[in-house]
Amino acid sequence: MLPTKISPTREKTRLHPQNRHRERYDFKLLIQRCPALAPFVQLNVYNDESIDFANPEAVKMLNTALLMQYYELQYWNIPPGYLCPPIPGRADYIHYVAELLARSNYGKVPTGNKITCLDIGVGANCIYPIIGRQEYGWQFVGSDIDPIALESANKIIDSNPNLKGGIECRLQTNPADIFYSVLQKAEFIDVVVCNPPFHAALEDSQTENLRKLSNLAKEEVSTPVQNFGGQGMELWCDGGEEKFVRAMVRQSRQFTSTVFWFSSLIAKKSHLQGIYDELRKADAEDVKTIPMGQGNKTSRIIAWTFLTKEQQKDWKNERWNAVIKRTGAI
């Protein structure tokens, strides 16, 4: 007799408590909001409704439905082959950086359109600005080196009244620069978010993709198919994640008084030590490492600031308190 299959737990307890996606997907609700999802929904081995996560079109349609249902979008789309990120993990990042800001504000998250977040590598999907705008009302600047990605992000913004006026996309014309030519003179940023290219080479990205697809299919897969998409610098760059973030640390040194918190996702724990070394060289005033988890995957956020405690207090009093009083948060 075959063993009885036990359905996974209904709640994803490793996600942030504020994450809207802690419960398993309610496909009936999602299909009501986005009927185009229906053809992709099927029963899995647990006799639960799901989709084929190895199918790029199914993943894209699930994202569309989630964004419509939980973030009040009327339109969301990306060009073929571009990164289609898993939304629960992206939402976690936003909630954890909100918590980071709250730590400097007596436990209260500063909200409203005077809080400005810079998303390095906003991509064609515009996910971080969508979530941050809807959850906390923050303003966003999204930068990218890819004009096609920015064209897609701008179409998403222009097609959704709840995003218009809250997100500005800027082209980074020099791939070697991360902040220069994106940040304007004396422009204040409350928090920077970044999902850096993880792999050091295209071949590494393809190998990892085959491993993930084989796990999803429960058998060996020999042909790469990017089920979550990804173009070039979205997935890999010279030196990969660690080199990118170390460069980010070095360049952040030129914006010590105009950015409160810098942050980046770090997928691989072994990359942390080199980044810590770079932060020591840069004389960062405070460094935080924030663990994150989704399913069996563990990652973390590294955040740093050059502001002293007194400077942080002045920043909060001059910028956040006025915002909080106006928005009625306290």
C-alpha positions as CSV (number, residue, x, y, z in Angstrom):
1,M,0.0,0.0,0.0
2,L,1.3,3.4,-0.9
3,P,1.8,5.9,2.0
4,T,-0.9,8.5,2.4
5,K,0.2,11.9,1.1
6,I,-0.2,14.6,3.7
7,S,-1.0,18.0,2.5
8,P,1.5,20.7,3.4
9,T,0.6,23.1,6.2
10,R,-1.8,26.0,5.3
11,E,0.4,28.7,6.7
12,K,3.9,29.6,5.5
13,T,5.3,30.4,9.0
14,R,8.7,31.5,7.8
15,L,7.4,34.5,6.0
16,H,7.2,37.9,7.8
17,P,4.1,38.3,10.0
18,Q,2.8,41.2,7.9
19,N,3.2,39.2,4.6
20,R,-0.2,38.8,2.8
21,H,1.0,35.5,1.4
22,R,1.4,33.4,4.6
23,E,-1.6,31.4,3.7
24,R,-1.5,28.9,0.8
25,Y,-2.9,30.4,-2.4
26,D,-6.7,30.6,-2.6
27,F,-7.0,29.7,-6.3
28,K,-10.8,30.1,-6.4
29,L,-10.4,33.7,-5.1
30,L,-7.5,34.4,-7.5
31,I,-9.5,33.1,-10.5
32,Q,-12.4,35.3,-9.6
33,R,-10.1,38.3,-9.7
34,C,-8.2,37.1,-12.8
35,P,-10.1,34.5,-14.9
36,A,-7.2,34.0,-17.2
37,L,-5.5,32.0,-14.4
38,A,-8.1,29.2,-14.6
39,P,-6.6,27.2,-17.4
40,F,-3.3,26.9,-15.5
41,V,-4.7,25.6,-12.2
42,Q,-4.7,21.8,-11.6
43,L,-4.7,19.3,-8.8
44,N,-1.3,18.4,-7.4
45,V,-0.2,15.2,-5.7
46,Y,-1.8,16.3,-2.5
47,N,-5.1,16.8,-4.3
48,D,-4.8,20.5,-3.7
49,E,-5.2,23.2,-6.4
50,S,-1.9,24.5,-7.7
51,I,-0.1,25.4,-10.9
52,D,2.9,23.9,-12.7
53,F,5.7,26.1,-11.4
54,A,8.0,24.8,-14.2
55,N,5.7,26.5,-16.7
56,P,6.7,30.2,-17.3
57,E,3.3,31.2,-18.5
58,A,1.6,29.7,-15.4
59,V,4.0,31.5,-13.1
60,K,3.4,34.8,-14.9
61,M,-0.3,34.4,-14.7
62,L,-0.2,33.5,-11.0
63,N,1.8,36.7,-10.4
64,T,-0.7,38.7,-12.3
65,A,-3.6,37.3,-10.3
66,L,-1.7,37.9,-7.0
67,L,-1.0,41.5,-7.9
68,M,-4.5,42.2,-8.9
69,Q,-6.0,40.6,-5.8
70,Y,-3.7,41.8,-3.1
71,Y,-2.1,45.0,-4.5
72,E,-5.1,46.4,-6.4
73,L,-3.5,46.4,-9.9
74,Q,-5.6,46.6,-13.0
75,Y,-2.7,45.7,-15.3
76,W,0.6,43.9,-15.0
77,N,2.7,42.3,-17.7
78,I,6.4,41.8,-18.6
79,P,8.1,41.3,-21.9
80,P,8.9,37.6,-22.9
81,G,11.9,36.3,-21.0
82,Y,12.1,39.0,-18.4
83,L,12.3,38.1,-14.7
84,C,9.0,37.1,-13.1
85,P,9.9,37.1,-9.4
86,P,8.1,35.1,-6.7
87,I,5.9,37.7,-5.0
88,P,5.9,36.4,-1.4
89,G,9.7,36.6,-1.1
90,R,9.7,40.1,-2.6
91,A,7.0,41.2,-0.2
92,D,9.0,39.9,2.7
93,Y,12.0,42.1,1.8
94,I,9.7,45.2,1.8
95,H,8.2,44.3,5.2
96,Y,11.6,43.7,6.8
97,V,13.0,47.0,5.6
98,A,9.8,48.7,7.0
99,E,10.7,47.0,10.3
100,L,14.2,48.3,10.0
101,L,12.9,51.8,9.7
102,A,10.6,51.3,12.6
103,R,13.6,50.3,14.8
104,S,14.8,53.9,14.4
105,N,11.4,55.3,15.1
106,Y,10.2,53.9,18.4
107,G,8.8,50.8,16.7
108,K,6.5,52.7,14.4
109,V,6.9,52.3,10.6
110,P,7.2,55.7,8.9
111,T,4.6,55.7,6.1
112,G,3.4,58.1,3.4
113,N,4.8,59.7,0.3
114,K,7.6,61.6,2.0
115,I,9.4,58.3,2.6
116,T,11.5,57.6,-0.5
117,C,12.9,54.2,-1.4
118,L,15.5,53.6,-4.1
119,D,15.1,50.2,-5.9
120,I,18.4,49.4,-7.7
121,G,17.5,47.2,-10.7
122,V,13.7,47.8,-10.7
123,G,13.4,45.5,-13.7
124,A,10.5,45.1,-16.1
125,N,8.3,43.7,-13.3
126,C,8.5,46.8,-10.9
127,I,7.6,44.5,-8.0
128,Y,9.3,46.2,-5.1
129,P,7.8,49.6,-5.9
130,I,4.3,48.1,-6.3
131,I,4.4,46.3,-3.0
132,G,6.0,49.2,-1.1
133,R,3.6,51.7,-2.6
134,Q,0.6,49.7,-1.7
135,E,1.6,48.5,1.7
136,Y,3.2,51.7,3.1
137,G,2.5,54.5,0.7
138,W,6.2,55.1,0.1
139,Q,7.5,57.0,-2.9
140,F,9.9,55.0,-5.1
141,V,12.8,55.7,-7.5
142,G,13.5,52.7,-9.6
143,S,16.8,52.5,-11.6
144,D,17.9,50.1,-14.3
145,I,20.5,49.8,-17.1
146,D,17.9,48.2,-19.5
147,P,15.7,50.7,-21.4
148,I,13.3,47.8,-22.3
149,A,12.8,47.0,-18.6
150,L,12.1,50.6,-17.8
151,E,9.6,50.9,-20.7
152,S,7.8,47.9,-19.2
153,A,7.9,49.3,-15.6
154,N,6.6,52.6,-16.8
155,K,3.7,51.0,-18.7
156,I,2.7,49.2,-15.4
157,I,2.9,52.5,-13.5
158,D,0.9,54.4,-16.2
159,S,-1.8,51.7,-16.3
160,N,-2.5,51.7,-12.6
161,P,-3.9,54.9,-11.0
162,N,-2.8,53.8,-7.6
163,L,0.8,53.8,-8.8
164,K,0.9,56.9,-10.9
165,G,2.8,59.8,-9.2
166,G,4.4,57.5,-6.7
167,I,7.1,55.8,-8.7
168,E,9.7,57.3,-10.9
169,C,12.0,55.2,-13.2
170,R,15.4,56.3,-14.1
171,L,17.9,54.9,-16.6
172,Q,21.4,54.2,-15.4
173,T,23.5,54.9,-18.4
174,N,26.8,53.6,-17.0
175,P,26.6,49.9,-15.8
176,A,29.7,50.4,-13.6
177,D,27.8,53.0,-11.5
178,I,25.1,52.1,-9.0
179,F,24.2,55.5,-7.5
180,Y,25.9,58.1,-9.7
181,S,23.6,59.6,-12.4
182,V,20.6,58.1,-10.7
183,L,20.5,60.0,-7.5
184,Q,20.1,63.8,-7.9
185,K,22.2,66.3,-5.9
186,A,20.9,66.6,-2.4
187,E,18.2,64.0,-3.0
188,F,17.3,62.2,0.3
189,I,16.6,58.5,0.3
190,D,15.3,56.8,3.4
191,V,16.1,53.2,2.3
192,V,17.7,51.5,-0.7
193,V,16.6,48.0,-1.7
194,C,18.5,45.8,-4.2
195,N,18.2,42.2,-5.5
196,P,21.6,41.8,-7.0
197,P,22.5,39.5,-9.9
198,F,23.4,36.3,-8.1
199,H,25.5,34.3,-10.6
200,A,29.0,35.1,-11.8
201,A,28.4,33.7,-15.3
202,L,25.6,32.7,-17.7
203,E,26.7,29.0,-17.4
204,D,26.2,29.1,-13.6
205,S,22.7,30.5,-14.1
206,Q,21.8,27.8,-16.5
207,T,23.1,25.0,-14.2
208,E,21.1,26.3,-11.3
209,N,18.0,26.6,-13.5
210,L,18.3,22.9,-14.5
211,R,18.6,21.9,-10.9
212,K,15.5,23.8,-9.9
213,L,13.5,22.5,-12.8
214,S,14.6,18.9,-12.0
215,N,13.4,19.3,-8.5
216,L,10.1,20.7,-9.6
217,A,9.6,17.9,-12.2
218,K,10.9,15.1,-9.8
219,E,13.1,14.0,-12.7
220,E,16.2,15.1,-14.5
221,V,15.7,18.0,-16.9
222,S,18.3,18.7,-19.6
223,T,17.0,21.8,-21.3
224,P,17.1,25.1,-19.5
225,V,13.7,26.9,-19.2
226,Q,13.6,30.0,-17.1
227,N,10.3,29.4,-15.3
228,F,10.7,32.7,-13.5
229,G,12.4,34.3,-16.5
230,G,15.5,36.5,-16.4
231,Q,17.5,38.5,-18.8
232,G,21.3,38.9,-18.7
233,M,22.1,41.2,-15.8
234,E,19.0,40.3,-14.0
235,L,20.6,36.9,-13.3
236,W,24.3,37.2,-13.5
237,C,27.2,39.7,-13.6
238,D,31.0,39.5,-13.4
239,G,31.8,38.3,-9.9
240,G,28.2,37.6,-9.1
241,E,26.4,38.7,-6.0
242,E,29.3,39.3,-3.7
243,K,31.3,41.5,-6.1
244,F,28.2,43.5,-7.0
245,V,27.3,44.2,-3.3
246,R,31.0,45.0,-2.4
247,A,30.9,47.6,-5.2
248,M,27.6,48.9,-3.9
249,V,29.2,49.3,-0.5
250,R,32.2,51.2,-1.9
251,Q,30.0,53.6,-3.9
252,S,27.6,54.1,-1.1
253,R,30.4,55.9,0.8
254,Q,29.8,58.9,-1.4
255,F,26.2,59.3,-0.2
256,T,26.7,59.0,3.6
257,S,24.6,62.0,4.5
258,T,21.8,61.7,1.9
259,V,20.8,58.0,2.4
260,F,19.7,56.6,5.7
261,W,19.8,52.9,5.1
262,F,21.4,51.0,2.3
263,S,20.4,47.3,1.9
264,S,20.7,44.3,-0.4
265,L,19.5,40.8,-0.5
266,I,22.2,38.2,0.0
267,A,21.3,34.7,-1.2
268,K,24.5,32.9,-0.2
269,K,25.7,33.0,3.4
270,S,29.3,32.5,2.4
271,H,29.3,35.8,0.6
272,L,28.7,37.7,3.8
273,Q,32.3,37.7,5.1
274,G,33.7,39.6,2.1
275,I,30.8,42.1,2.3
276,Y,31.5,42.6,6.0
277,D,35.2,43.3,5.2
278,E,34.1,45.9,2.7
279,L,31.8,47.5,5.2
280,R,34.6,47.8,7.7
281,K,36.8,49.4,5.1
282,A,34.1,51.9,4.3
283,D,33.6,52.8,8.0
284,A,29.9,51.9,8.1
285,E,28.4,53.2,11.4
286,D,25.9,50.4,11.8
287,V,25.4,47.0,10.0
288,K,22.4,44.7,10.3
289,T,22.0,41.2,9.0
290,I,18.3,40.2,8.8
291,P,17.4,36.5,8.2
292,M,14.6,35.7,5.8
293,G,13.0,32.3,4.9
294,Q,10.6,31.0,2.3
295,G,9.8,27.3,2.2
296,N,13.1,25.5,2.4
297,K,15.0,28.5,1.1
298,T,17.0,30.7,3.5
299,S,18.4,34.1,2.6
300,R,19.1,37.4,4.3
301,I,19.2,41.1,4.0
302,I,22.3,43.1,4.8
303,A,21.7,46.7,5.7
304,W,24.1,49.5,6.6
305,T,24.2,53.2,7.4
306,F,26.8,55.8,7.8
307,L,24.7,58.0,10.1
308,T,25.6,58.3,13.7
309,K,22.9,57.9,16.4
310,E,22.6,61.6,16.7
311,Q,22.3,62.0,12.9
312,Q,19.7,59.3,12.8
313,K,17.7,61.1,15.4
314,D,17.9,64.4,13.5
315,W,16.8,62.5,10.3
316,K,13.9,61.0,12.0
317,N,12.8,64.3,13.6
318,E,13.1,66.4,10.5
319,R,11.6,63.9,8.0
320,W,9.7,61.0,9.5
321,N,7.9,62.6,12.4
322,A,6.3,65.2,10.1
323,V,5.2,62.5,7.8
324,I,3.7,60.3,10.5
325,K,1.8,63.2,12.0
326,R,0.3,64.2,8.6
327,T,-0.7,60.6,7.8
328,G,-2.1,60.0,11.3
329,A,0.1,57.0,12.1
330,I,0.5,58.2,15.7
